[in-house]
Amino acid sequence: MLTDTKLKNLKPREKLYKVTDRDGLYVAVQPSGSISFRYDYRLNGRRETLTIGRYGADGITLAEARDELNTAKKMVEAGQSPAAIKRDGIMQIKGADNFADYTVAYMKHVRLADSTRAMKQAVIDRDILPTLGKKLLHEITTPMLRSLCDKIVDRGARATAIQVREIVGAVFTHAIDRGHSVPNPAANIKASSIATFDERERALEPHEIGRFFNALNATGAASSLKLAIKLILITMVRKGELTEATWREVDFGSARWTIPAERMKVSRPHVVYLSQQALDIMVALQVSACGSEYILPARYNPRKPMSNSALNRVINATNEKIRESGGDIEHFTVHDLRRTASTILHEEGFNTDWIEKCLAHEQRGVRAVYNKAEYAEQRRDMLQQWANMVDGWIDAERGKD
């Protein structure tokens, strides 16, 4: 009987040779080194051979071959020729487009922010098409996609590997929704099985941002909590900097929120340049504050600020709802929203000094001595672009789950 170890150790010879497994299944080893699963059977007095598939990372596994064998045996018992049925199927799809064509169709259809579209297209061109581009949809299997993701993880690009799984799955979903009867190879691969992130390095992917905020908006959480979580993401402030904020710090006319030095980690005033989206949230929060001096007053005592733990409780509850509905999202906290903004803005090519100023990080050493610039206009423009990106991802994920 064959095992994966035996299969991997099979060496090519001068002529084709066969190695049997069980129940009539065997492999044919070509002089080229190619190994294919086959099954010989008799039907209507005639001997036929079914080539089930090629073994390897870009083919099928031993377990899958055995499953296919069981299906073939049932066909023979019913008087059908599995080899003929497979030939007919191949003839029907010979004129079908390859995966690259379906990817083009998907990218034309999907709604994405410009920056997200550029990022996904780069992943498609660099990591997906060289391996999968010329294959037909039915030729792309779960083990094949898993192998591709593992190779990307091995080079240290975990976030890219998760993107590859996400994009391939989305292309297949797009094709299946349009009448193509093929299994989605990404369906049985969870993002968490490809890569996990240590708590101190967790940053959300764009699709996770979209998925989370759509799920958050569908929960029964207080509107002020929902708005606060988004405000932290698009302003890049610390949790405490928002939960203890008062209305006298906000200047609606100049679209600036100035956090006083005594509330800042670095003991210096910090100016947050409010995007249009952040201003809209501030207006909504002022209405719901009911005259409290705090932007986020406590639920039962408007003379006190909101509890520091309230936002994380809402995040955890929303993520649990996503998982209960079959979605896939890793644990994260409010603080990870700052890291998410920093990570994506760096990936988008924004200046590190602008990002560090928005995060109110204290610079040290020679750089701190010479860099006294505030980059006001650059930061304002970057935060507006960042808020637009976030809205684009939320719109793109709306209605998917």
C-alpha positions in Angstrom: 0.0 0.0 0.0 1.2 3.5 -0.9 2.0 6.3 1.6 3.0 9.9 1.1 6.6 9.0 2.1 6.7 6.1 -0.5 5.3 8.4 -3.2 7.9 11.1 -2.5 10.7 8.6 -2.7 9.7 7.1 -6.0 12.5 7.7 -8.6 12.1 7.8 -12.4 13.5 4.9 -14.4 14.3 4.5 -18.1 10.8 3.2 -18.8 7.4 3.8 -17.2 6.6 1.6 -14.3 3.7 1.0 -11.9 3.4 0.8 -8.1 0.1 -0.5 -6.7 -1.9 1.0 -3.8 -5.2 -0.8 -3.0 -8.6 -1.5 -4.4 -7.2 -1.3 -8.0 -5.5 2.1 -7.5 -1.9 2.5 -8.7 0.6 5.1 -9.8 2.4 5.3 -13.1 5.9 6.8 -12.8 7.1 8.4 -16.0 10.7 8.6 -17.1 10.3 12.4 -16.7 9.6 11.8 -13.0 5.8 12.7 -13.3 3.6 10.5 -11.0 0.0 10.0 -11.9 -2.8 8.0 -10.2 -4.6 5.5 -12.4 -7.4 2.9 -12.2 -7.9 0.0 -14.6 -11.4 -1.5 -14.9 -13.6 -3.5 -17.3 -16.9 -2.2 -18.7 -19.0 -4.0 -21.3 -16.2 -6.5 -21.9 -13.7 -3.8 -22.6 -10.7 -2.8 -20.5 -10.4 1.0 -19.8 -8.0 3.1 -17.8 -8.9 6.2 -15.9 -6.1 8.7 -15.2 -7.3 10.3 -11.9 -4.7 13.0 -11.6 -1.1 13.9 -11.1 0.5 13.6 -7.7 2.4 16.6 -6.2 2.0 20.1 -4.8 0.3 21.3 -8.0 -1.8 18.1 -8.4 -3.8 15.9 -6.0 -3.0 14.0 -2.8 -3.1 10.3 -2.1 -6.2 10.8 0.0 -7.9 12.7 -2.8 -7.0 10.0 -5.3 -8.6 7.4 -3.1 -11.8 9.4 -2.9 -11.8 9.8 -6.7 -11.3 6.0 -7.0 -14.4 5.4 -4.9 -16.4 7.7 -7.1 -15.1 5.9 -10.2 -16.0 2.5 -8.8 -19.6 3.6 -8.2 -19.8 4.8 -11.9 -18.6 1.5 -13.1 -21.1 -0.3 -11.0 -23.8 1.9 -12.5 -22.6 1.0 -16.0 -20.9 4.3 -16.7 -17.4 4.9 -17.9 -15.5 7.3 -15.6 -12.8 7.7 -18.3 -15.3 8.7 -20.9 -17.1 11.1 -18.6 -13.8 12.7 -17.7 -12.9 13.0 -21.4 -16.3 14.6 -22.1 -15.8 17.1 -19.2 -12.4 18.1 -20.5 -13.7 18.7 -24.0 -16.4 20.9 -22.5 -14.0 23.1 -20.7 -11.2 23.2 -23.2 -12.4 26.5 -24.5 -12.8 27.9 -20.9 -10.8 30.9 -19.8 -7.8 30.3 -17.5 -7.5 31.6 -13.9 -5.7 34.8 -15.1 -8.8 35.7 -17.2 -11.2 35.1 -14.3 -8.9 37.3 -12.2 -9.2 40.1 -14.7 -13.0 39.8 -14.7 -13.1 39.8 -10.9 -10.9 42.9 -10.6 -13.1 44.7 -13.1 -16.2 43.8 -11.0 -15.1 44.4 -7.4 -15.4 47.8 -5.7 -12.1 48.7 -4.0 -10.3 51.8 -2.9 -7.6 52.8 -5.4 -4.8 52.0 -2.9 -6.3 48.6 -2.1 -6.8 47.8 -5.8 -3.1 48.7 -6.5 -2.0 46.5 -3.5 -4.1 43.5 -4.6 -3.0 43.8 -8.2 0.6 43.8 -7.1 0.0 40.5 -5.2 -1.8 39.0 -8.2 1.0 39.9 -10.6 3.9 38.9 -8.3 2.6 36.0 -6.3 -0.5 34.4 -7.9 -0.4 34.5 -11.7 3.1 33.0 -12.1 1.9 29.8 -10.4 -1.9 29.7 -11.1 -2.4 32.1 -14.0 -2.4 29.5 -16.8 -4.5 26.9 -15.0 -8.2 26.3 -15.6 -10.4 26.7 -12.5 -11.0 23.0 -12.0 -7.2 22.3 -12.0 -6.6 24.5 -8.9 -6.9 22.5 -5.8 -6.8 23.2 -2.1 -3.4 21.5 -1.6 -2.0 23.6 -4.5 -3.2 26.9 -3.0 -2.0 25.8 0.5 1.5 25.0 -1.0 1.6 28.4 -2.6 0.7 30.2 0.6 3.3 28.1 2.6 6.0 29.2 0.2 5.1 32.8 0.7 5.1 32.4 4.5 8.5 30.8 4.3 10.0 33.9 2.8 8.6 35.9 5.7 5.6 37.5 4.0 2.7 36.3 6.2 0.3 39.1 5.4 0.9 38.5 1.6 0.1 34.8 2.0 -3.2 35.7 3.6 -3.9 38.1 0.8 -3.2 35.4 -1.8 -5.7 33.1 -0.1 -8.3 35.9 0.1 -7.9 36.9 -3.5 -8.0 33.4 -4.9 -11.1 32.6 -2.9 -12.8 35.8 -4.1 -12.0 35.0 -7.7 -13.5 31.6 -7.3 -16.6 33.0 -5.5 -17.0 35.5 -8.4 -16.9 32.6 -11.0 -19.2 30.3 -8.9 -21.7 33.1 -8.6 -21.8 33.3 -12.4 -22.7 29.6 -12.9 -19.3 27.8 -12.8 -19.6 24.5 -11.0 -16.2 24.2 -9.3 -15.1 23.9 -5.7 -13.5 26.9 -4.1 -9.9 25.8 -3.1 -9.8 28.6 -0.4 -13.0 27.4 1.4 -11.2 24.9 3.6 -8.1 27.1 4.4 -8.6 29.5 7.3 -6.4 32.6 7.5 -5.3 31.6 11.0 -3.9 28.3 9.6 -1.7 30.2 7.2 -0.3 32.7 9.6 -0.9 34.0 13.1 0.4 37.2 14.5 1.8 37.9 18.0 -0.3 40.3 20.0 2.3 43.0 19.8 2.5 42.9 16.0 -1.2 42.5 15.1 -2.3 44.7 12.2 -5.6 44.2 10.4 -5.8 43.6 6.7 -8.0 45.9 4.6 -10.7 43.2 4.1 -10.7 42.6 7.9 -11.4 46.3 8.5 -14.3 46.2 6.0 -15.7 43.0 7.5 -15.3 44.2 11.1 -17.0 47.6 10.7 -19.9 46.1 8.7 -20.4 43.5 11.4 -20.1 46.3 14.1 -22.7 48.4 12.4 -25.1 45.4 12.5 -24.7 44.9 16.3 -26.9 46.4 19.0 -24.0 48.3 20.6 -24.5 51.9 21.5 -23.9 54.2 18.5 -21.4 56.2 20.4 -19.2 53.1 20.9 -19.4 52.2 17.2 -18.4 55.7 16.2 -15.6 55.8 18.8 -13.9 52.7 17.4 -13.9 54.1 13.9 -12.7 57.5 15.2 -9.7 55.8 16.9 -8.8 54.0 13.6 -9.0 57.1 11.4 -7.4 59.6 13.8 -4.7 57.1 15.1 -5.0 58.3 18.7 -4.6 56.2 21.8 -7.7 54.8 23.5 -7.3 56.9 26.6 -6.7 60.1 24.5 -10.3 59.7 23.2 -12.1 58.3 26.2 -10.9 61.1 28.4 -11.3 63.8 25.8 -13.5 66.9 26.4 -15.4 69.1 23.9 -13.2 72.2 24.7 -10.3 70.4 23.0 -12.2 70.3 19.6 -12.2 73.2 17.2 -14.9 72.5 14.6 -14.0 75.6 12.6 -10.4 74.7 11.9 -11.1 70.9 12.0 -8.5 70.4 14.8 -8.6 68.4 18.0 -5.8 69.6 20.3 -5.0 67.1 23.1 -3.4 68.9 26.0 0.1 68.0 27.3 -1.2 66.7 30.6 -3.1 63.9 28.8 -0.4 63.0 26.4 2.1 60.2 26.9 5.0 62.4 25.7 3.8 65.4 27.9 3.4 67.6 24.8 0.2 68.9 23.2 -0.8 66.9 20.2 -2.9 68.2 17.3 -5.1 65.8 15.5 -6.2 67.1 12.0 -9.8 65.9 11.5 -10.8 64.4 8.2 -14.3 65.0 6.9 -15.3 61.6 8.2 -13.8 62.4 11.7 -15.7 65.7 11.8 -18.9 63.9 10.9 -18.3 61.5 13.8 -17.6 64.4 16.2 -20.9 66.0 15.2 -22.8 62.8 15.9 -21.0 62.3 19.2 -21.8 65.8 20.3 -25.5 65.2 19.7 -25.4 61.9 21.7 -23.3 63.4 24.5 -26.4 65.3 25.8 -24.5 68.2 27.1 -21.7 66.3 28.8 -18.2 67.9 28.8 -16.8 64.6 27.7 -16.8 63.4 24.1 -17.6 59.9 25.3 -19.5 60.2 28.6 -20.2 57.2 30.8 -23.5 55.5 30.1 -25.1 56.2 33.4 -23.2 59.2 34.6 -22.5 61.9 32.0 -20.2 63.8 34.4 -17.7 61.0 34.0 -15.8 59.6 31.0 -16.5 56.3 29.4 -14.9 53.2 30.9 -11.5 52.2 29.3 -12.7 48.6 28.9 -15.9 49.4 27.0 -14.4 49.6 23.5 -12.5 46.3 23.8 -15.7 44.6 25.0 -17.5 45.8 21.9 -14.6 44.7 19.6 -14.6 41.2 21.2 -18.3 40.8 20.9 -18.3 41.9 17.3 -15.5 39.5 16.4 -17.4 36.7 18.1 -20.5 37.5 16.0 -18.3 37.3 12.8 -17.0 33.9 13.8 -20.5 32.6 14.7 -21.7 33.5 11.2 -18.8 31.5 9.7 -16.4 34.4 9.2 -12.7 34.4 9.9 -11.1 37.1 12.0 -8.2 37.0 14.4 -8.3 38.6 17.9 -7.4 42.3 18.1 -7.6 45.1 20.6 -8.2 48.9 20.3 -4.5 49.5 20.4 -4.0 47.4 17.3 -6.0 49.9 15.3 -3.1 52.4 15.7 -0.7 49.7 14.5 -3.0 48.9 11.6 -3.0 52.5 10.5 0.8 52.8 10.8 1.4 49.5 9.0 -0.9 50.2 6.0 0.2 53.9 5.6 3.8 52.8 5.5 3.0 50.1 2.9 1.2 52.8 0.9 4.4 54.8 0.8 3.6 57.7 3.2 6.4 59.5 4.9 7.5 57.9 8.2 7.8 61.3 9.9 4.2 62.2 9.1 3.0 58.9 10.4 5.1 59.2 13.6 3.7 62.7 14.2 0.1 61.4 13.8 0.9 58.6 16.3 2.4 61.2 18.7 5.5 59.1 19.1 8.5 60.6 20.7 11.6 60.8 18.5 14.9 60.3 20.0 18.6 60.9 19.2 20.0 63.1 16.4 16.8 62.8 14.4 14.8 64.3 17.2 17.2 67.3 17.5 16.9 68.3 13.9 13.3 67.3 13.1 11.1 69.9 14.7 8.6 70.1 11.8 4.9 69.5 12.5 4.0 68.6 8.8 0.5 70.0 9.4 -0.7 70.1 5.8 0.9 66.7 4.9 -0.7 65.1 8.0 -4.1 66.6 7.2 -3.9 65.3 3.7 -2.7 61.9 4.7 -5.4 61.5 7.4 -8.1 62.4 4.8 -6.7 59.8 2.4 -6.6 57.3 5.2 -10.2 57.9 6.1 -11.2 57.5 2.4 -9.3 54.2 2.3 -11.1 52.9 5.3 -14.5 53.8 3.9 -13.6 52.2 0.6 -12.8 48.9 2.4 -16.1 49.0 4.4 -18.0 49.6 1.1 -16.2 46.8 -0.7 -17.1 44.3 2.1 -20.7 45.4 2.5 -23.1 42.6 1.7 -20.5 39.8 1.3 -21.3 38.0 4.6 
